[in-house]
Amino acid sequence: MTISNDRLDRIEATLAKLAHDLGQMREEQSQMRREQNEMRSEQDRGRKWEDRTWDVIKWVGGISAALSISAAIALVGLVIRLSLSQ
């Protein structure tokens, strides 16, 4: 069983095209991985800012609550003082 030169040439051309296509696919895959990593890092940066924002909101909320409690205590103290002085 012998294979003709034409058939061998077609097989060789097909293999060369497949090798070229495989190379392109690998390049595309590498590009997609780079883009995924970039998107992941952008998402991580966004999460960090979101976490910082919530930390500030909690901090301000804590200060507001403490000030409200202090003001309520002071107001009760004033009311008692004024009622006792009369």
C-alpha positions as CSV (number, residue, x, y, z in Angstrom):
1,M,0.0,0.0,0.0
2,T,1.6,3.2,-1.2
3,I,0.4,6.7,-0.7
4,S,0.7,9.0,-3.6
5,N,2.7,12.2,-3.4
6,D,-0.4,14.3,-4.0
7,R,-2.2,12.7,-1.1
8,L,0.9,13.2,1.1
9,D,1.0,16.9,0.1
10,R,-2.6,17.3,1.0
11,I,-2.1,15.6,4.4
12,E,1.0,17.8,5.0
13,A,-1.0,21.0,4.0
14,T,-3.8,19.9,6.3
15,L,-1.5,19.3,9.2
16,A,0.2,22.7,8.6
17,K,-3.2,24.4,8.7
18,L,-4.1,22.6,11.8
19,A,-0.8,23.6,13.5
20,H,-1.5,27.2,12.4
21,D,-5.0,27.1,13.7
22,L,-3.9,25.5,17.0
23,G,-1.3,28.3,17.4
24,Q,-4.0,30.9,16.9
25,M,-6.3,29.2,19.4
26,R,-3.5,29.2,22.0
27,E,-2.9,32.9,21.4
28,E,-6.6,33.6,21.8
29,Q,-6.7,31.5,25.0
30,S,-3.8,33.4,26.4
31,Q,-5.5,36.7,25.5
32,M,-8.7,35.6,27.2
33,R,-6.8,34.6,30.3
34,R,-5.1,38.0,30.5
35,E,-8.5,39.7,30.1
36,Q,-10.0,37.5,32.8
37,N,-7.1,38.3,35.2
38,E,-7.6,42.0,34.4
39,M,-11.3,41.8,35.1
40,R,-10.7,39.9,38.3
41,S,-8.2,42.5,39.6
42,E,-10.7,45.3,38.7
43,Q,-13.4,43.5,40.6
44,D,-11.1,43.1,43.6
45,R,-10.4,46.8,43.5
46,G,-14.1,47.5,43.4
47,R,-14.7,45.3,46.4
48,K,-12.0,47.0,48.4
49,W,-13.6,50.4,47.8
50,E,-17.0,49.0,48.6
51,D,-15.6,47.6,51.9
52,R,-13.9,50.9,52.7
53,T,-17.2,52.7,52.1
54,W,-19.1,50.5,54.4
55,D,-16.3,50.9,57.0
56,V,-16.8,54.6,56.9
57,I,-20.6,54.3,57.0
58,K,-20.3,52.1,60.1
59,W,-17.8,54.4,61.7
60,V,-20.0,57.5,61.1
61,G,-23.0,55.6,62.3
62,G,-21.2,54.6,65.5
63,I,-20.2,58.2,66.2
64,S,-23.8,59.4,65.4
65,A,-25.2,56.8,67.8
66,A,-22.8,57.8,70.6
67,L,-23.6,61.5,70.1
68,S,-27.3,60.8,70.1
69,I,-27.0,58.9,73.4
70,S,-24.8,61.6,74.9
71,A,-27.3,64.3,73.8
72,A,-30.2,62.3,75.3
73,I,-28.4,61.9,78.6
74,A,-27.6,65.6,78.7
75,L,-31.2,66.5,77.9
76,V,-32.5,64.3,80.7
77,G,-30.0,65.8,83.0
78,L,-31.1,69.3,82.1
79,V,-34.8,68.4,82.6
80,I,-34.1,66.9,86.0
81,R,-31.9,69.9,87.1
82,L,-34.6,72.4,85.9
83,S,-37.4,70.4,87.7
84,L,-35.4,70.2,90.9
85,S,-34.5,73.9,90.9
86,Q,-38.2,75.0,90.8
